[in-house]
Structures are given as C-alpha cells and as structure tokens.
Amino acid sequence: MSTKRKRPPAKKTANKRGKKKEESDVDSDLTDESDFENNPQQPQDEVLIAGHGDILDEPTKLPEELLKTLVKPSGKLLIFGQVNWDITGRKETKTSKRVHPNIYVPNRFTDLDIRFAVSGSSSAHSILIDANGKTYTFGRNQHGQLGLDHVNTTDAPTEVPKLAELNVISAACGRNHSLFLTDTGTVYACGDNKSGQCGVGNLQSQILTPTRINYRGPPIVKIGCGGEFSVILDIKGGLHSFGLPEYGQLGHNTDGKYFKTSTRLCFNHETSPKRIVLYIEKSKDGHVAPVDVTEIVDFSCGQNHTVAIDSKKRAFSWGFGGFGRLGHAEQKDEMVPRLIKYFDTQSRGVRSVNCGSTYSLTLTDIGALFMFGQTKRTGEANMYPKPIQDLAGWDIHQIATGNTSIIISADESVIAWGCSPTFGELGFGEYQKSSTTPKEVSKLNGVKVICLSMGYSHTMVVAKYETPEQKEAVDGLEEFTL
C-alpha cells in the first residue's frame, strides 16, 4: 500500500492529489490545519515500512569511521557581512530598522567552541554546532526556522532546547526552513512547511521546533536545502527529495503543476522524502537514455536546482535551467537528474560540488575549479562549465557560495570574489567592498580555516584555535558584540 502512495503514475498525479493539497497556495492557518483532517493516515501509512529509525527501534549510531569524516575539530567563529537579519535580501524602506552596521572585515563572534557553522545561499539565518554536538541558531526567524518555538528574530546564538539531548553532526538552511542531522543518521526539520519542505508528511504551515522527518529507510549521511525544497542522501547512496516540485527541482520527472481553477495554478507538494530513481543522459539530437547510477556520494542545492556526483565521479544536475546553471549549454529545466556531458571524460572526474543561488561550482580530480551559471545580477552567464583561470595551481580545500559571492580556502589563504552590490561578506574592508576577480582576504592571513559557510549576504569562518600562532591570528581580529 505504501509503495503505491509513494510512486503514483505521473499522469494521474494532478487528479489523485488535487483534492488533498487544494489549499497549498492559501496562506491561512485554517486551511493548513485542515490538511491534517483530510489526510490523517499519511504519516501512519509510511510506518508500514519497517527499517532504520522506526518509532519502535532504538536508532543506532552511524559507523565510527564515517563519523570521523563527518565530525570536524572545533575552533572559534568569525563573522562578516550583513548582520541585520530582517532586511537581508530585501529592499530597505524608511521603516526598516538597521540594528547593526554591516561588518566589512572578519570579526570574532561568540566564545563558543564551534565545529560546524552553516547558512544557505538564500538564507538569512545560521546554525552553529559546538564541540559537544549542541545546536545553536540565530538570524531571521519569521517562520520558526531557528527551532526555538517562537518567530522572533534572534541576534545572539541561542541553544535549541528540543535538540539538547541529541548529538547533531550537520545542518542545512533553506530560505525559511532548517534541517538537522544527528549521529544516528536521523533528520529533524523546522520552519516554513507550506510546500512540505520539512518532510514531516503534512502541510502544516509552520513547524516551530525541530520535528523528525517522515522517513523510514537507511540512515542519512548528508542533508541539503534549496529555497523551498530539501534533499537527503542515505548511507547506501540513495538520494531523496521533498518540498516544492516547481521546475522539476525534486528530480521526480514532474514539476507538480496543476490548475485548480482556470486562472489558479497549484502544485502537488511532496510532503515526505521520495527517492530519485531515474538518471538520464541526452545526446545532441535529443535522444534520452537512462544512466545506471549505483551510488550518489555528494550533492549541493542551489535556490531552485541541484547538482550531484556519483561514485564514478560523474556529475548530474536538475531543476531550474536559467542562466546555464545546470551546465548543459541550454536553459531548459530538467525534471530528472541529467548527466553533465562536459565532466564525463577521463581527466575531468568531479570531486566536490557547491551551488549558489543561480550558479554552480565543481572541483575536479586534478584540482581545477569550474563555474557555470551566473554570479552577477546582469550581464553574460556561463552556459557550460568554464574553468576559473585565476585559481589554477591553488590547492583548494573548502568552498562556500552565497547569493552572488564566493569564498574559498586554498593553500594557506582565504580567497573571495563577488560583484556589487556586496554587504561585507567578502571581508576586504570598507574601501573595496566587491571584486569581480578572485582576491585574497588579507585580514585572514595566518588564520587556519576548519569550516567555511555563506548565507545570502554574510560569511562565517570557523578558525583553528590551538597553537600560539593560531590564537594570535584570531585574537588580533576585532570582536562583534551585540
């Protein structure tokens, strides 16, 4: 029964699910609650599939070797960029309050020992995980994405009470929702759920505290968020997605659109994780052939697209195709993961992938960084992967992508670039705020980077704090106090 519910025939989707999700575009609390009444059996429906993380069995820890690769050492947090969370990504009006000025150089922030800091290219909130696996959140909280059981913007990192007993190893931020991954491979979600992006099996409009997602299957090892959708990767290499299906960004061969009335367009939201089963390649004459993918090893989500890498180091992309961000030399949306032909050669195997709002970055086996899509608001876009020549020869360790800005750690340096307007997220200082070409962040000289992450217009760096030289480099920076 449950398998039927999981994979309805594509053609009948609109008719079958139309009634259930009619109210998906109405933002009133009443309709969102009525979804529970229409569909009370949905969460129980899934429980029929016994497996990892069932309500009855005690979740088991992920293998130690795997945890060692996922859990990083801790250090001190540095922050720079726009820290007025309520106006991030919005036009400033006369009524908008500017609480703090933008930070144009890296500043120390909080005394906590942090091992992981994360935000997202369309996010104005951030998640921190300390050395003991405790979770702290701060930033915009309009939809409860901080998991603190309220919707007030929070400037200071605040511990999430609901996750206090759990050892959290990773997290991800969407535009208005958050995902948390524990050391047992279990995922919790909170925030905006109007499109089902929290994956809890219903369309309750806001989830104010971290709630376990409606998933029964192999333990999860990696999580990611797009603007209004989420993607999770299980230990066996299976990719699952849920949330808003627009542009085919879930990879389920549908964009989920149907007309409720002649003028009102609605979407069939995916409210529980659903596995992506088909991967394809397209020839120049439009011939489509399936690709045998046994295991996905890494992925990254942009605002409306995703790029994933399989165990053979091939790259696949799907979702919104505007500005060439999928790397197929055309602007068509892709409904299922499509092989990026450019990387399907011997010397161009892909090692890692990072997606920004409207662009993608891939790092190949030989250490070359390629960009496709558009990082600026106007002007030309890269319709297919092009190498960033300025970075040839650098040994790149980490990459973070924001809305239009990029920051990387390579060799002993931190390098950033992004075109105007920027808000200090590049860390160059007040006099040069933006740069269209990669440029070293001189203020971070001597700082050893453990973790890098960018939000819409802010950057977080976790710096090593062990040797006297490292302590001196970090302590020499200004401190951001609230």
Residue pairs with C-beta under 8 A, 6 or more apart in sequence:
1 45
1 48
2 45
2 46
2 48
2 49
5 42
5 45
6 274
7 274
8 16
8 17
10 253
10 254
13 254
13 256
13 258
13 268
14 257
14 258
14 268
17 268
18 258
18 260
18 266
18 268
19 38
20 35
20 38
20 39
21 35
21 203
21 266
21 267
21 268
21 269
22 260
22 266
23 31
23 32
23 34
23 35
23 203
24 194
24 195
24 203
24 266
24 267
24 269
25 260
25 264
25 265
25 266
25 267
27 194
27 205
29 205
32 194
32 203
32 204
32 205
33 204
35 202
35 203
35 204
36 202
36 204
39 202
42 201
42 202
42 214
42 271
42 272
43 200
43 201
43 202
43 214
46 201
46 214
46 215
46 216
46 272
47 54
47 55
47 216
49 216
49 217
50 216
51 216
51 217
51 218
52 59
52 60
52 185
52 216
52 217
52 218
52 219
53 59
53 184
53 185
53 186
53 212
53 215
53 216
53 219
54 216
59 182
59 184
59 185
59 186
59 219
60 184
60 219
61 67
61 183
61 184
62 70
62 183
62 184
62 185
62 219
62 221
62 235
66 221
66 235
67 169
67 183
70 169
70 170
70 221
71 115
71 169
71 183
72 115
72 116
72 450
72 451
72 462
73 115
73 450
73 464
74 113
74 114
74 115
74 130
74 131
74 450
74 462
75 113
75 114
75 115
75 450
75 451
75 462
75 463
75 464
75 465
76 108
76 113
76 114
76 462
76 463
76 465
76 474
77 108
77 109
77 110
77 112
77 114
77 117
77 128
77 460
77 461
77 462
77 463
78 106
78 107
78 108
78 109
78 444
78 447
78 460
78 461
78 462
78 463
78 474
78 477
79 103
79 106
79 107
79 109
79 458
79 459
79 460
79 461
79 480
80 103
80 104
80 105
80 106
80 107
80 424
80 425
80 427
80 458
80 459
81 102
81 103
81 423
81 424
81 425
81 455
81 457
81 458
81 459
82 88
82 102
82 423
82 424
82 425
82 456
82 457
82 458
83 100
83 102
83 103
83 155
83 458
83 480
84 97
84 98
84 99
84 100
84 102
85 124
85 125
85 138
85 139
85 140
85 153
85 155
86 96
86 97
86 124
86 140
86 153
87 96
87 98
88 124
88 140
88 455
88 456
88 457
88 458
89 122
89 124
89 403
89 456
89 457
90 96
92 98
99 155
100 155
100 482
102 423
102 424
103 424
103 480
104 424
104 427
104 428
104 429
104 430
104 433
105 424
105 427
105 428
105 429
105 430
105 443
105 477
105 478
106 427
106 441
106 443
106 444
106 447
106 461
106 477
107 477
107 478
107 479
107 480
108 474
108 475
108 477
108 478
108 479
108 480
109 479
109 480
110 128
110 136
110 156
110 157
112 128
112 130
112 136
112 157
113 130
113 131
113 465
114 128
114 129
114 130
114 131
114 451
114 462
115 129
115 130
115 131
115 450
115 451
115 462
116 128
116 129
116 169
116 170
116 171
116 451
116 462
117 126
117 127
117 128
117 129
117 451
117 453
117 460
117 461
117 462
118 126
118 127
118 170
118 171
118 172
118 173
118 453
118 460
119 125
119 126
119 127
119 139
119 173
119 453
119 454
119 455
119 456
119 458
119 460
120 172
120 173
120 174
120 175
120 225
120 455
120 456
121 302
121 303
121 355
121 356
121 357
121 401
121 402
121 403
121 454
121 455
121 456
122 174
122 175
122 226
122 227
122 303
122 357
122 403
122 456
123 139
123 173
123 174
123 175
123 455
123 456
124 139
124 140
124 455
124 456
125 137
125 138
125 139
125 140
125 141
125 145
125 146
125 173
125 178
125 455
126 137
126 138
126 139
126 173
126 453
126 455
126 458
126 460
127 135
127 136
127 137
127 171
127 173
127 178
127 180
128 135
128 136
128 137
128 138
128 157
129 135
129 136
129 168
129 169
129 170
129 171
130 136
132 167
133 166
133 167
133 168
133 169
133 183
134 159
134 163
134 164
134 168
135 147
135 159
135 160
135 163
135 168
135 171
135 180
136 157
136 158
136 159
136 160
137 145
137 146
137 147
137 148
137 154
137 157
137 158
137 160
137 178
138 146
138 154
138 155
138 156
138 157
138 158
139 146
139 153
139 154
139 455
140 153
140 176
141 148
141 150
141 151
141 152
141 153
141 154
142 151
142 153
142 176
143 151
143 176
143 177
143 191
143 192
143 206
144 150
144 151
144 190
144 191
144 192
144 206
144 207
144 208
144 209
145 173
145 174
145 176
145 177
145 178
145 190
145 191
145 192
146 154
146 158
146 160
146 178
146 190
147 160
147 162
147 163
147 178
147 180
147 190
147 191
147 208
147 209
147 210
148 154
148 158
148 160
148 161
148 208
148 209
149 161
149 162
149 208
149 209
150 208
151 206
151 208
155 482
156 482
160 180
160 209
160 210
161 209
162 188
162 209
162 210
163 180
163 188
163 210
166 180
166 182
166 183
166 188
167 182
167 183
168 180
168 181
168 182
168 183
169 181
169 182
169 183
170 180
170 181
170 222
170 223
171 178
171 179
171 180
171 181
171 223
172 178
172 179
172 223
172 224
172 225
172 230
173 225
173 455
174 191
174 192
174 197
174 225
174 226
174 227
174 228
174 229
174 230
175 192
175 227
175 228
175 303
176 191
176 192
177 189
177 190
177 191
177 192
177 193
177 197
177 198
177 225
177 228
177 230
178 189
178 190
178 191
178 210
178 225
179 187
179 188
179 189
179 213
179 223
179 224
179 225
179 230
179 232
180 187
180 188
180 189
180 210
180 223
181 187
181 220
181 221
181 222
181 223
182 188
184 219
185 218
185 219
185 220
185 221
185 234
185 235
186 212
186 219
186 220
187 199
187 212
187 213
187 215
187 220
187 223
187 232
188 210
188 211
188 212
188 213
189 197
189 198
189 199
189 200
189 207
189 210
189 211
189 213
189 230
190 198
190 207
190 208
190 209
190 210
190 211
191 197
191 198
191 206
191 207
192 198
192 205
192 206
192 228
193 200
193 202
193 203
193 204
193 205
193 206
193 207
194 203
194 205
194 228
195 203
195 228
195 229
195 243
195 244
195 267
195 269
196 202
196 203
196 242
196 243
196 244
196 269
196 270
196 271
196 272
197 225
197 228
197 229
197 230
197 242
197 243
197 244
198 207
198 211
198 213
198 230
199 213
199 214
199 215
199 230
199 232
199 242
199 243
199 271
199 272
199 273
200 207
200 211
200 212
200 213
200 214
200 271
200 272
201 214
201 271
201 272
202 271
203 269
203 271
213 232
213 242
213 272
213 273
214 271
214 272
214 273
215 232
215 240
215 272
215 273
217 234
217 238
217 240
217 273
218 234
218 235
218 236
218 238
219 234
219 235
220 232
220 233
220 234
220 235
221 233
221 234
221 235
222 232
222 233
222 298
222 299
223 230
223 231
223 232
223 233
224 230
224 231
224 232
224 299
224 300
224 301
224 306
225 231
225 301
226 243
226 249
226 301
226 302
226 303
226 304
226 305
226 306
226 319
227 244
227 303
227 304
228 243
228 244
228 246
229 241
229 242
229 243
229 244
229 245
229 249
229 250
229 301
230 241
230 242
230 243
230 301
231 239
231 240
231 241
231 299
231 301
231 306
232 239
232 240
232 241
232 273
233 239
233 240
233 296
233 298
233 299
234 240
236 295
237 294
237 295
237 296
237 297
237 310
237 311
238 275
238 276
238 296
239 251
239 275
239 276
239 296
239 299
239 308
240 273
240 274
240 275
240 276
241 249
241 250
241 251
241 252
241 270
241 273
241 274
241 276
241 306
242 250
242 270
242 271
242 272
242 273
242 274
243 250
243 269
243 270
244 250
244 256
244 267
244 269
245 252
245 254
245 255
245 256
245 267
245 268
245 269
245 270
246 255
246 256
246 257
246 267
246 304
246 320
247 255
247 304
247 305
247 319
247 320
247 321
247 333
248 254
248 255
248 318
248 319
248 333
248 334
248 335
248 336
249 304
249 305
249 306
249 318
249 319
249 320
250 256
250 270
250 274
250 276
251 276
251 306
251 318
251 319
251 335
251 336
251 337
252 270
252 274
252 276
252 335
252 336
253 278
253 335
253 336
254 268
254 335
255 267
255 333
255 335
256 267
256 268
256 269
256 270
257 265
257 266
257 267
258 265
258 266
258 267
258 268
259 265
259 266
260 266
276 336
276 337
278 290
278 336
278 337
279 290
279 291
279 292
279 293
279 310
279 316
279 336
279 337
279 338
279 339
280 288
280 289
280 290
280 291
280 336
280 337
280 338
280 339
281 288
281 289
281 291
281 338
281 339
281 341
281 344
282 288
282 328
282 338
282 339
283 289
291 314
291 316
291 339
293 310
293 316
293 337
294 310
294 311
295 310
295 311
296 308
296 309
296 310
296 311
297 309
297 310
297 311
298 308
298 309
298 352
298 353
299 306
299 307
299 308
299 309
299 353
300 306
300 307
300 308
300 353
300 354
300 355
300 360
301 355
302 319
302 325
302 355
302 356
302 357
302 358
302 359
302 360
302 373
303 320
303 357
303 358
304 319
304 320
305 317
305 318
305 319
305 320
305 321
305 325
305 326
305 355
305 360
306 317
306 318
306 319
306 337
306 355
307 315
307 316
307 317
307 326
307 327
307 340
307 353
307 355
307 360
307 362
308 315
308 316
308 317
308 337
308 353
309 315
309 316
309 350
309 351
309 352
309 353
310 316
312 349
313 343
313 349
313 350
313 351
313 365
314 339
314 340
314 343
314 344
314 349
314 350
315 327
315 339
315 340
315 343
315 350
315 353
315 362
316 337
316 338
316 339
316 340
317 325
317 326
317 327
317 328
317 334
317 337
317 338
317 340
317 360
318 326
318 334
318 335
318 336
318 337
318 338
319 326
319 333
319 334
320 333
321 328
321 330
321 331
321 332
321 333
321 334
322 331
322 358
323 331
323 358
323 359
323 373
323 374
323 381
324 330
324 331
324 372
324 373
324 374
324 381
324 382
324 383
324 384
325 355
325 358
325 359
325 360
325 372
325 373
325 374
325 381
326 334
326 338
326 340
326 360
326 372
327 340
327 342
327 360
327 372
327 373
327 384
327 385
328 334
328 338
328 340
328 341
328 384
329 383
329 384
330 383
331 383
340 385
342 348
342 370
342 384
342 385
343 349
343 350
343 362
343 364
343 385
347 364
347 365
347 366
348 364
348 365
349 364
349 365
350 362
350 363
350 364
350 365
351 363
351 364
351 365
352 362
352 363
352 399
353 360
353 361
353 362
353 363
354 360
354 361
354 362
354 399
354 400
354 401
355 361
355 401
356 373
356 375
356 401
356 402
356 403
356 404
356 406
357 402
357 403
357 404
358 373
358 374
358 375
359 371
359 372
359 373
359 374
359 375
359 382
359 401
360 371
360 372
360 373
361 369
361 370
361 371
361 399
361 401
361 406
362 369
362 370
362 385
363 369
363 370
363 396
363 399
364 370
367 394
367 395
367 396
368 387
368 392
369 387
369 388
369 391
369 396
369 399
369 408
370 385
370 386
370 387
370 388
371 382
371 385
371 386
371 388
372 382
372 383
372 384
372 385
372 386
373 381
373 382
374 380
374 381
374 382
375 404
375 405
375 406
375 418
375 419
376 404
376 419
376 436
377 404
377 419
388 438
390 437
390 438
391 408
391 410
391 415
391 438
394 410
394 411
394 415
395 410
395 411
396 408
396 409
396 410
397 408
397 409
397 410
397 449
398 408
398 409
398 449
398 451
398 452
399 406
399 407
399 408
399 452
400 406
400 407
400 408
400 452
400 453
400 454
400 459
401 454
402 418
402 425
402 454
402 455
402 456
402 457
402 458
402 459
403 456
403 457
404 418
404 419
404 422
405 416
405 417
405 418
405 422
405 425
405 426
405 454
405 457
405 459
406 416
406 417
406 418
406 454
407 414
407 415
407 416
407 425
407 426
407 427
407 441
407 452
407 454
407 459
408 414
408 415
408 416
408 438
408 452
409 415
409 449
409 452
412 448
413 440
413 441
413 444
413 445
414 427
414 440
414 441
414 444
414 447
414 449
414 452
414 461
415 438
415 439
415 440
415 441
416 425
416 426
416 427
416 428
416 435
416 438
416 439
416 441
416 459
417 426
417 435
417 436
417 437
417 438
417 439
418 425
418 426
418 434
418 435
419 434
419 435
419 436
420 433
420 434
421 434
422 433
422 434
422 457
423 433
423 457
423 458
424 433
424 457
424 458
425 454
425 455
425 457
425 458
425 459
426 433
426 434
426 435
426 439
426 441
426 459
427 441
427 443
427 444
427 459
428 434
428 435
428 439
428 441
429 443
443 477
444 461
445 473
446 469
446 470
446 472
446 473
447 461
447 463
447 464
447 470
447 473
447 474
448 463
448 464
448 470
448 473
449 461
449 462
449 463
449 464
450 462
450 463
450 464
451 460
451 461
451 462
452 459
452 460
452 461
452 462
453 459
453 460
454 460
463 470
463 473
463 474
464 470
465 471
465 474
